[in-house]
Amino acid sequence: MTPTSGKLPRTLRLDPSDTFVFARAAEPGEWAVTGSFLFFDADLSALAGKDRAAFRSGFVGVDSLGFSTLVVVSEASEEEHAAAVEALARHIHERFGAPDREAARAAAREEIEVAASLCNLPVGSVVAMHRSERDGAIAEEFRTLHQRPPGADPLHGRAFQFVETDEDEVEEQADLVGLLKDAPAGVGRA
């Protein structure tokens, strides 16, 4: 089966946060699927910490089975599509107990086609997912993140704004270490 869109999602890592958020982060640039099948037999109410984060927002890289918060819509050749199916089929057969390689391949094709259906967007579009449990079933919601046009809002998204000051002004300083030394016992100390 060849993909209808010619596009598949790839894992995207904009910063190192996935390596802290998930027990196993996907490598940047892996073909990705939603990965909900990883949670079909899980007690979703008992998930905590990194497992809960993976359930809530993790796409799955087909090579590593690691998680990624974001994916980017990318062109995929027929060969790349087939390789993604085979990589995922190998995991489904070897790690998840599919009865044979053809059954694993069929399941992998289905997962890849669901992933491809998310790619009815321009190449380069970034997609995030929110997964939840509703009435005993796993529900997935997707959103597209858009880049702001240059100059649209120059201060949006900045944590700090630098302001020029007169160099002759006295600079305020705080001695945080000194404050902790003078603090009453148990305040600010581990």
C-alpha positions, -999 to +999 in steps of 0.1 A: +000+000+000+014+034-009+006+065+011-020+088-003-005+120+009+032+114+003+038+129+037+045+115+072+052+131+106+088+131+118+098+136+154+109+172+162+131+183+191+133+220+195+150+218+229+162+190+252+130+189+272+118+156+258+149+140+273+137+151+307+099+147+303+099+111+289+117+079+302+129+074+266+129+103+241+127+097+204+156+107+183+150+138+163+139+131+127+124+096+132+092+088+114+064+089+140+030+075+148+006+085+175+015+054+196-017+050+214-014+012+209+014+013+236-013+021+262-041-002+252-035-027+281-023+000+306-041+010+337-044+046+326-055+058+360-023+044+376+001+062+352+023+087+369+053+108+361+071+102+329+047+074+319+017+098+323+035+125+303+041+100+275+005+090+275-008+126+275+014+141+248+039+116+233+041+107+196+062+076+191+093+073+169+090+041+148+127+032+151+133+038+189+098+036+203+109+068+222+085+097+227+084+132+211+061+161+221+061+175+186+062+162+150+067+180+118+049+172+085+075+159+061+077+146+026+081+108+025+091+087-005+075+053-011+107+037+001+107+058+033+071+049+039+078+012+034+109+014+058+087+031+085+061+003+082+089-024+084+105-007+115+072-005+133+062-041+123+095-054+137+086-038+171+050-050+170+062-086+163+092-088+185+081-067+215+044-068+215+037-104+205+020-102+171+014-138+160+035-134+129+053-108+108+024-103+084+000-096+112+026-071+126+030-055+092-008-051+089-010-034+123+021-012+114+005-002+081-027+009+099-006+030+124+014+046+097-018+054+077-033+071+108-001+091+111-002+100+074-038+112+078-025+139+102-003+153+074-030+170+053-011+202+061+018+220+044+052+204+048+069+220+078+037+223+098+043+214+135+017+192+152+012+185+189-012+160+205-032+156+237-043+121+245-068+113+272-091+086+284-128+091+278-155+066+287-130+038+288-114+046+254-083+065+244-091+098+227-065+119+207-067+156+199-043+173+176-033+209+171-011+227+146+014+251+159+019+281+136+050+303+133+042+340+137+050+361+107+082+382+112+074+414+131+039+403+141+046+406+179+082+411+187+078+406+224+055+376+224+072+345+237+101+362+253+108+355+289+129+386+293+130+420+278+162+440+278+159+476+286+187+502+281+195+522+312+217+552+320+251+538+329+255+564+356+226+550+376+234+528+407+227+492+399+206+474+425+221+441+437+208+414+459+230+389+479+208+358+477+234+336+495+237+361+523+199+362+526+198+324+531+226+325+557+206+351+577+173+332+573+157+315+603+163+278+606+144+257+581+136+286+557+151+282+522+174+254+534+173+218+522 
